[in-house]
Each structure stands twice: as C-alpha cells, then as structure tokens.
Amino acid sequence: MKALLLAGAASFMAAPAFAGPYVNAENNAGFTGSDFDGSVTELHLGYEADLGESAGYYVQAGPAIVAPDGDDATTELSGKAGVNVGLTERVDAYGEISFITIDGSDDNGYGTKLGLKYSF
C-alpha cells in the first residue's frame, strides 16, 4: 500500500502556462496484474509562475482521499512542488518532490521525480 501512496502523491510534470493560482483534482489508481489495489484522489490548490523566460515552478497541496481496495478510505494531506527548465529549444529538464501523510503513522510518504523531455 505504501507504493500506492507514493504513486498517488507523485504526478506528471507540466510547464506553467500562466502565473497564478489553480485547482488540480487528480486520481491515481494502482493495480497488480489485473487486481485493483486502490486509489488516491488528490484535491489540491496550487500556484504556478515563470522563473525567467525558459523555466517555471509550481506548488500545490490539499486533501488526499486514500481508498485501498476492500478497506475504509482515509483522508490524508498531500502536496508537491516542481520545476521545469528549458535547456534547449527541444530539451526540457523537470523535477518534482511530493509528500503524503500516512494514517496512524508518524512517518510520511515522500516521492521524487526527475526527467528530461525531448520534443521532435
């Protein structure tokens, strides 16, 4: 279930389209083979802005509804922050860090994402 929580806390990286606040609703479901493991639905408020001409950032946080298959759903707190940097006209680098609280635990779940995107 911990892997599902981390997968739910991490999402795709998108370059900011404008500076300002936004709402992001996202559902991440997990499967082992064809067996449904559960899902995490995040309901975040966020803010995104440019960092110069070729970079941007975002931060977002809010409730996360964790619904394991066959078990009661819990509401946790999750959030993420990320950056996107245009390295060349065709290559972008991106990174994200995320967190989610874990019901009944003193430990939180954390995730990171780093990548390069080449556009044709």
Backbone as CSV, one residue per row, in Angstrom:
resi,resn,N_x,N_y,N_z,CA_x,CA_y,CA_z,C_x,C_y,C_z
1,MET,0.821,-1.189,0.000,0.000,0.000,0.000,0.868,1.257,0.000
2,LYS,2.056,1.166,0.622,2.944,2.326,0.662,3.346,2.761,-0.752
3,ALA,3.573,1.785,-1.647,3.910,2.122,-3.032,2.745,2.851,-3.697
4,LEU,1.512,2.445,-3.396,0.344,3.120,-3.952,0.266,4.549,-3.443
5,LEU,0.553,4.760,-2.170,0.534,6.117,-1.619,1.560,6.999,-2.302
6,LEU,2.763,6.476,-2.496,3.794,7.267,-3.172,3.423,7.525,-4.625
7,ALA,2.852,6.530,-5.283,2.434,6.725,-6.674,1.319,7.760,-6.747
8,GLY,0.430,7.749,-5.784,-0.647,8.729,-5.768,-0.156,10.128,-5.477
9,ALA,0.894,10.235,-4.701,1.426,11.547,-4.367,2.246,12.138,-5.501
10,ALA,2.783,11.312,-6.356,3.561,11.811,-7.497,2.662,11.910,-8.712
11,SER,2.829,12.962,-9.485,2.042,13.128,-10.705,2.933,13.629,-11.807
12,PHE,2.320,13.818,-12.990,3.093,14.271,-14.137,3.580,15.701,-13.931
13,MET,4.662,16.029,-14.624,5.261,17.360,-14.549,4.778,18.164,-15.733
14,ALA,4.222,19.341,-15.488,3.740,20.195,-16.576,4.330,21.583,-16.428
15,ALA,4.716,22.176,-17.542,5.245,23.539,-17.529,4.109,24.512,-17.249
16,PRO,4.354,25.528,-16.447,3.314,26.500,-16.170,2.859,27.212,-17.445
17,ALA,1.559,27.387,-17.594,1.009,28.094,-18.747,0.804,29.568,-18.427
18,PHE,0.655,29.890,-17.154,0.480,31.271,-16.729,0.834,31.359,-15.249
19,ALA,1.048,32.566,-14.783,1.322,32.746,-13.355,-0.007,32.892,-12.624
20,GLY,-0.131,32.212,-11.506,-1.327,32.385,-10.708,-1.804,31.121,-10.047
21,PRO,-2.913,31.249,-9.325,-3.477,30.119,-8.597,-4.250,29.181,-9.523
22,TYR,-4.404,27.923,-9.075,-5.175,26.935,-9.826,-5.711,25.875,-8.880
23,VAL,-6.644,25.072,-9.380,-7.186,23.913,-8.675,-6.816,22.682,-9.498
24,ASN,-6.360,21.631,-8.825,-5.987,20.401,-9.517,-6.642,19.218,-8.803
25,ALA,-7.499,18.494,-9.511,-8.098,17.261,-8.990,-7.508,16.113,-9.797
26,GLU,-6.958,15.105,-9.092,-6.276,14.010,-9.777,-6.541,12.706,-9.045
27,ASN,-6.807,11.642,-9.809,-6.973,10.310,-9.243,-5.896,9.405,-9.803
28,ASN,-5.221,8.686,-8.914,-4.222,7.691,-9.297,-4.673,6.346,-8.734
29,ALA,-4.833,5.362,-9.618,-5.251,4.028,-9.205,-4.090,3.066,-9.388
30,GLY,-4.026,2.058,-8.526,-2.960,1.067,-8.600,-3.515,-0.324,-8.863
31,PHE,-2.757,-1.075,-9.647,-3.135,-2.445,-9.987,-1.919,-3.352,-9.859
32,THR,-2.133,-4.587,-9.440,-1.136,-5.645,-9.500,-1.688,-6.667,-10.477
33,GLY,-1.094,-6.726,-11.671,-1.698,-7.532,-12.727,-3.048,-6.918,-13.064
34,SER,-4.100,-7.730,-12.991,-5.440,-7.197,-13.243,-6.210,-6.937,-11.953
35,ASP,-5.550,-7.109,-10.785,-6.202,-6.885,-9.491,-6.061,-5.424,-9.069
36,PHE,-7.190,-4.793,-8.782,-7.223,-3.411,-8.312,-6.721,-3.357,-6.872
37,ASP,-5.724,-2.488,-6.591,-5.170,-2.339,-5.247,-5.822,-1.197,-4.468
38,GLY,-6.224,-0.146,-5.170,-6.818,1.010,-4.523,-6.502,2.266,-5.308
39,SER,-6.910,3.412,-4.726,-6.667,4.674,-5.414,-6.420,5.801,-4.416
40,VAL,-5.828,6.861,-4.932,-5.626,8.094,-4.172,-6.183,9.226,-5.022
41,THR,-7.115,9.994,-4.467,-7.680,11.152,-5.155,-7.221,12.404,-4.425
42,GLU,-6.454,13.239,-5.125,-5.933,14.480,-4.544,-6.779,15.656,-5.013
43,LEU,-7.103,16.538,-4.095,-7.865,17.754,-4.377,-7.022,18.936,-3.913
44,HIS,-6.202,19.470,-4.812,-5.189,20.451,-4.456,-5.520,21.866,-4.911
45,LEU,-5.083,22.817,-4.105,-4.985,24.212,-4.512,-3.512,24.473,-4.775
46,GLY,-3.213,25.238,-5.827,-1.813,25.449,-6.160,-1.534,26.828,-6.712
47,TYR,-0.260,27.059,-6.941,0.206,28.305,-7.539,1.362,27.965,-8.474
48,GLU,1.353,28.574,-9.673,2.433,28.364,-10.625,2.869,29.698,-11.203
49,ALA,4.140,29.763,-11.586,4.681,31.005,-12.147,5.939,30.699,-12.952
50,ASP,6.322,31.662,-13.760,7.548,31.561,-14.543,8.750,31.916,-13.686
51,LEU,9.866,31.327,-14.033,11.169,31.666,-13.457,12.041,32.132,-14.623
52,GLY,11.888,33.344,-15.031,12.593,33.814,-16.214,11.867,33.400,-17.475
53,GLU,12.577,33.397,-18.603,11.958,33.111,-19.895,11.809,31.626,-20.200
54,SER,12.640,30.782,-19.606,12.620,29.375,-20.002,12.430,28.407,-18.837
55,ALA,11.883,28.876,-17.733,11.683,27.992,-16.581,10.406,28.384,-15.845
56,GLY,9.891,27.454,-15.088,8.710,27.699,-14.283,8.690,26.788,-13.078
57,TYR,7.811,27.113,-12.136,7.660,26.298,-10.937,6.194,26.220,-10.551
58,TYR,5.871,25.252,-9.686,4.542,25.168,-9.097,4.648,24.570,-7.701
59,VAL,3.668,24.898,-6.864,3.493,24.290,-5.546,1.997,24.043,-5.384
60,GLN,1.641,22.924,-4.766,0.230,22.624,-4.549,0.086,21.681,-3.362
61,ALA,-1.064,21.774,-2.692,-1.331,20.906,-1.541,-2.825,20.867,-1.271
62,GLY,-3.232,19.845,-0.531,-4.637,19.710,-0.153,-4.929,18.303,0.321
63,PRO,-6.217,18.001,0.488,-6.589,16.667,0.956,-6.356,15.598,-0.102
64,ALA,-6.055,14.394,0.387,-5.900,13.220,-0.474,-6.762,12.110,0.120
65,ILE,-7.698,11.606,-0.665,-8.576,10.530,-0.219,-7.936,9.209,-0.643
66,VAL,-7.478,8.447,0.346,-6.798,7.174,0.103,-7.835,6.064,0.265
67,ALA,-8.079,5.321,-0.819,-9.121,4.288,-0.829,-8.531,2.940,-1.234
68,PRO,-7.970,2.185,-0.275,-7.455,0.851,-0.595,-8.617,-0.091,-0.930
69,ASP,-8.395,-1.014,-1.828,-9.427,-1.973,-2.201,-9.808,-2.816,-0.996
70,GLY,-11.091,-2.876,-0.688,-11.582,-3.713,0.397,-11.364,-3.147,1.783
71,ASP,-10.967,-1.873,1.904,-10.723,-1.270,3.208,-11.361,0.111,3.229
72,ASP,-11.496,0.693,4.410,-12.092,2.015,4.544,-11.165,3.089,3.985
73,ALA,-11.755,4.100,3.372,-10.996,5.242,2.867,-10.596,6.148,4.027
74,THR,-9.446,6.785,3.894,-8.995,7.781,4.865,-8.661,9.057,4.104
75,THR,-8.712,10.169,4.812,-8.328,11.442,4.215,-6.993,11.863,4.795
76,GLU,-6.036,12.076,3.937,-4.688,12.470,4.313,-4.406,13.861,3.748
77,LEU,-3.215,14.370,3.995,-2.757,15.633,3.421,-1.622,15.313,2.459
78,SER,-1.674,15.869,1.255,-0.602,15.644,0.294,-0.248,16.953,-0.392
79,GLY,0.929,16.964,-0.990,1.367,18.144,-1.708,2.549,17.829,-2.591
80,LYS,2.877,18.768,-3.472,4.019,18.599,-4.360,4.510,19.953,-4.824
81,ALA,5.759,19.972,-5.217,6.380,21.169,-5.781,7.285,20.718,-6.906
82,GLY,7.345,21.514,-7.964,8.166,21.117,-9.093,8.678,22.297,-9.892
83,VAL,9.658,21.995,-10.728,10.242,22.985,-11.637,10.388,22.354,-13.015
84,ASN,10.373,23.218,-14.035,10.593,22.808,-15.410,11.522,23.839,-16.029
85,VAL,12.625,23.387,-16.643,13.625,24.290,-17.212,13.876,23.905,-18.661
86,GLY,13.728,24.877,-19.565,14.062,24.650,-20.958,15.569,24.739,-21.140
87,LEU,16.199,23.613,-21.469,17.651,23.586,-21.642,18.047,24.031,-23.046
88,THR,17.280,23.576,-24.019,17.465,23.989,-25.414,16.066,24.169,-26.001
89,GLU,16.007,24.450,-27.296,14.706,24.604,-27.949,13.892,23.311,-27.911
90,ARG,14.569,22.160,-27.837,13.885,20.869,-27.886,14.001,20.035,-26.605
91,VAL,14.813,20.453,-25.660,15.049,19.646,-24.457,14.663,20.430,-23.203
92,ASP,13.803,19.805,-22.379,13.409,20.339,-21.081,13.858,19.376,-19.988
93,ALA,14.240,19.921,-18.856,14.509,19.122,-17.655,13.430,19.465,-16.634
94,TYR,13.004,18.454,-15.860,11.987,18.717,-14.848,12.276,17.911,-13.582
95,GLY,11.733,18.398,-12.484,11.869,17.719,-11.208,10.678,18.014,-10.329
96,GLU,10.363,17.068,-9.457,9.228,17.214,-8.550,9.535,16.487,-7.255
97,ILE,9.061,17.041,-6.149,9.095,16.359,-4.855,7.671,16.372,-4.311
98,SER,7.252,15.263,-3.718,5.888,15.156,-3.215,5.890,14.506,-1.831
99,PHE,4.752,14.695,-1.128,4.586,14.058,0.178,3.128,13.685,0.372
100,ILE,2.893,12.744,1.280,1.550,12.409,1.734,1.669,11.902,3.165
101,THR,0.729,12.312,4.015,0.695,11.775,5.372,0.157,10.347,5.297
102,ILE,0.469,9.549,6.299,0.015,8.155,6.327,-0.752,7.942,7.621
103,ASP,-2.027,7.593,7.499,-2.931,7.421,8.635,-2.327,6.495,9.689
104,GLY,-2.288,6.987,10.916,-1.820,6.163,12.024,-0.318,5.994,12.098
105,SER,0.434,6.762,11.327,1.885,6.621,11.318,2.550,7.962,11.611
106,ASP,3.693,7.894,12.275,4.479,9.101,12.498,5.324,9.453,11.274
107,ASP,5.396,8.537,10.327,6.181,8.752,9.117,5.277,9.179,7.964
108,ASN,5.776,10.092,7.143,5.086,10.484,5.918,5.668,9.704,4.748
109,GLY,4.946,9.685,3.631,5.472,9.118,2.398,6.014,10.251,1.534
110,TYR,7.144,10.019,0.886,7.769,11.037,0.030,8.080,10.421,-1.324
111,GLY,8.071,11.272,-2.342,8.423,10.823,-3.676,9.199,11.901,-4.408
112,THR,10.018,11.479,-5.355,10.742,12.425,-6.194,10.592,11.991,-7.643
113,LYS,10.765,12.951,-8.530,10.705,12.676,-9.956,11.698,13.604,-10.640
114,LEU,12.550,13.042,-11.489,13.490,13.813,-12.310,13.402,13.282,-13.724
115,GLY,13.492,14.179,-14.701,13.433,13.681,-16.066,13.876,14.706,-17.096
116,LEU,14.053,14.210,-18.303,14.349,15.015,-19.471,13.281,14.723,-20.513
117,LYS,12.859,15.757,-21.224,11.873,15.588,-22.279,12.420,16.165,-23.567
118,TYR,12.447,15.344,-24.621,12.912,15.780,-25.935,11.702,15.907,-26.845
119,SER,11.506,17.076,-27.457,10.389,17.301,-28.375,10.878,17.247,-29.805
120,PHE,10.163,16.525,-30.662,10.538,16.394,-32.075,10.037,17.569,-32.884
